[in-house]
Amino acid sequence: MPLLFSYGTLQQSDVQLATFGRTLRGEADALPGFEPSLVKIGGPVLPTIVGGTHHANVIRAEATGSRVNGTVFEVTDEELASADAFEAPAGYERIAVTLASGKQAWVYVFAGGHDS
């Protein structure tokens, strides 16, 4: 089964229920070599579960030792496709990463860089 690392909204149980139809069980992990960033919500702001004017994002870090804490979840292929559908309209793409635990996982990053 695929692993999915979340540093943002996919950690929230209400978002999980809306996206996957269930709450996920996960383990704390971290994403080395990245740092937190924000993406301004552009265009007409659609109502979202989380609200706000910015989405969480991660970008590759220049500083040694940078990492982003989050949660890694085991999901099905169908749930990964649901996560793609949830993240794509906001401009995120899925990339493969190696977590601090050594696990290989997918993570979503904003395709257009960052805007804090």
C-alpha positions in Angstrom: 0.0 0.0 0.0 1.3 3.5 -0.8 2.4 5.8 2.0 1.3 9.5 2.0 3.0 12.1 4.1 1.0 15.1 5.2 2.2 18.4 6.8 -1.1 20.2 6.4 -4.8 19.7 5.9 -4.8 16.0 5.2 -3.9 15.4 8.8 -7.3 16.8 9.9 -10.0 14.2 10.5 -12.8 16.3 8.8 -10.7 16.6 5.7 -9.9 12.9 5.7 -13.6 12.0 6.1 -14.5 14.3 3.2 -11.6 13.1 1.0 -11.4 9.4 1.9 -14.7 8.6 3.6 -12.8 7.5 6.7 -10.2 8.8 9.2 -6.7 7.6 8.7 -4.3 6.2 11.3 -0.9 7.6 10.9 2.5 7.9 12.6 4.6 11.0 13.3 7.4 11.4 10.8 9.4 14.3 9.2 10.4 15.4 5.7 14.1 16.2 5.7 15.6 18.8 3.3 12.4 20.9 3.2 11.0 23.9 5.0 7.5 25.2 5.6 6.1 27.8 3.2 2.7 29.4 2.3 0.8 29.6 -0.9 -1.6 32.5 -1.3 -5.0 31.3 -2.5 -5.5 32.9 -5.9 -8.5 33.6 -8.0 -12.0 33.4 -6.6 -11.7 31.8 -3.2 -13.9 28.8 -3.0 -15.3 27.8 0.4 -12.9 25.3 1.9 -13.0 23.1 5.0 -10.0 24.9 6.5 -10.7 28.5 5.4 -8.0 31.2 5.5 -6.1 33.1 2.7 -3.1 30.8 2.4 -2.5 27.0 2.0 0.4 25.3 3.7 3.3 24.3 1.5 6.8 22.9 1.7 9.8 23.9 -0.4 13.3 22.5 -0.7 15.5 24.0 1.9 19.0 25.4 1.5 19.8 25.1 5.2 21.3 21.8 6.4 19.1 20.1 8.9 15.9 21.6 7.7 12.8 19.4 8.1 9.0 19.6 8.2 7.1 17.6 10.8 3.9 15.8 9.9 2.2 12.4 9.7 2.7 9.5 7.4 -0.4 7.5 6.5 -0.9 4.1 4.7 -3.5 4.6 2.0 -5.0 2.6 -0.8 -4.4 3.3 -4.5 -8.0 4.6 -4.7 -7.4 6.9 -1.7 -4.3 8.2 -3.3 -6.3 9.1 -6.4 -8.8 10.8 -4.1 -6.0 12.8 -2.5 -4.8 13.8 -6.1 -8.3 15.1 -6.8 -8.3 17.0 -3.5 -4.9 18.6 -4.0 -4.8 19.2 -7.8 -7.4 22.0 -8.0 -5.3 24.0 -5.5 -2.2 23.6 -7.7 -0.4 20.9 -5.8 1.5 18.0 -7.4 2.5 14.7 -5.8 6.2 13.8 -5.6 8.1 10.9 -4.1 10.3 11.5 -1.0 12.3 9.7 1.6 11.1 10.6 5.1 13.3 10.9 8.2 12.3 7.3 9.2 13.7 6.1 5.9 10.2 5.3 4.5 9.4 6.1 0.9 6.2 8.2 0.6 4.3 10.6 -1.5 3.9 14.2 -0.6 2.1 17.2 -2.2 4.0 20.4 -3.0 2.7 23.5 -4.8 3.7 23.3 -8.4 4.2 27.0 -8.7 6.8 27.5 -5.9 5.8 29.7 -2.9 4.2 33.0 -1.9 4.3 34.0 1.7 
